Amino acid sequence: MTTLSGKTALVTGASRGIGRASALALARMGAQVLVHYSSGVKEAEAVVAEIRKAGGRADAVAADLSAPDGAHKLARQVRAGHPWGVPKSCPRWMHGAQANVSRTTS
């Protein structure tokens, strides 16, 4: 099995459906997971709690990706303020069934 230890995954739409399943799968593989949500804060917090209960690292991040500048705001929020030290280079985005994980830098 591939290990994603030391990697950070930002999963958009992770509060439910395929995004939720993807976030949980990435966490089981060892990734630190940023659980994005637009309006489902309770659902996102439940995904974060499930990952943490299993021994993983996860945080919820909110952004309205339907807004013209939504993706830019999310990227700035993640780069500027996340305690895991997400790299300054633009992370690879994951939505739904896509499986891209940002690489950490030394």
C-alpha positions in Angstrom: 0.0 0.0 0.0 1.2 3.5 -0.8 2.0 5.7 2.2 1.2 9.4 2.1 2.9 10.1 5.4 4.3 13.7 5.4 1.9 14.7 2.6 -1.0 17.1 2.9 -4.2 16.6 0.9 -6.7 19.4 0.4 -9.9 17.7 -0.6 -12.6 20.1 -1.9 -16.2 19.1 -1.2 -15.0 16.7 1.5 -18.0 17.1 3.9 -20.0 14.6 2.0 -20.2 12.1 -0.9 -17.2 11.2 -2.9 -15.2 14.0 -1.4 -15.8 12.6 2.1 -14.8 9.1 1.0 -11.7 10.5 -0.7 -10.7 12.4 2.5 -11.1 9.3 4.6 -9.1 7.1 2.2 -6.3 9.6 2.0 -6.2 9.8 5.8 -6.0 6.0 6.0 -3.0 6.2 3.7 -1.3 8.6 6.1 -2.0 12.0 4.6 -2.8 15.0 6.7 -6.2 16.1 5.3 -7.7 19.6 4.9 -11.4 19.0 4.7 -13.0 21.7 2.6 -16.6 22.6 2.9 -18.8 25.4 1.6 -21.8 25.3 3.9 -21.8 21.9 5.6 -19.8 22.8 8.7 -21.3 20.1 10.8 -20.6 17.4 8.2 -17.0 18.6 7.7 -16.4 18.6 11.4 -17.7 15.0 11.5 -15.2 14.0 8.8 -12.4 15.7 10.8 -13.5 13.9 14.0 -13.6 10.6 12.2 -10.1 11.0 10.8 -8.7 12.2 14.2 -10.4 9.3 16.0 -8.5 6.9 13.8 -5.3 8.6 14.7 -5.0 10.9 11.7 -4.5 14.7 11.3 -7.3 16.7 9.8 -8.7 20.2 9.9 -11.8 21.8 8.2 -11.4 24.8 5.9 -14.3 26.8 4.6 -14.6 28.5 1.2 -17.3 29.3 -1.3 -15.8 27.9 -4.5 -18.8 29.1 -6.5 -17.6 32.7 -6.0 -15.3 34.0 -8.7 -12.4 34.4 -6.2 -13.3 31.4 -4.1 -10.4 29.2 -5.1 -7.9 32.0 -4.7 -9.3 32.8 -1.2 -9.0 29.1 -0.3 -5.5 28.8 -1.5 -4.4 32.0 0.4 -6.1 30.8 3.5 -4.4 27.4 3.4 -0.9 28.8 2.5 -1.0 31.7 4.9 -2.4 30.2 8.1 -2.2 26.5 8.2 -0.1 25.2 11.1 1.2 22.2 9.2 3.3 24.4 7.0 1.7 23.7 3.7 4.2 24.6 1.0 4.1 28.1 -0.6 3.9 26.5 -4.1 0.3 26.0 -5.2 -1.0 22.7 -3.9 -2.5 20.2 -6.3 -6.3 20.3 -6.0 -8.5 17.4 -5.4 -12.2 17.3 -6.0 -14.4 14.3 -6.0 -12.7 11.2 -7.3 -9.4 12.9 -8.4 -6.5 11.8 -6.3 -3.8 14.6 -6.2 -1.8 15.1 -3.1 0.4 18.2 -2.6 4.1 17.4 -2.1 5.7 18.8 1.0 8.9 20.6 0.6 12.1 20.4 2.8 
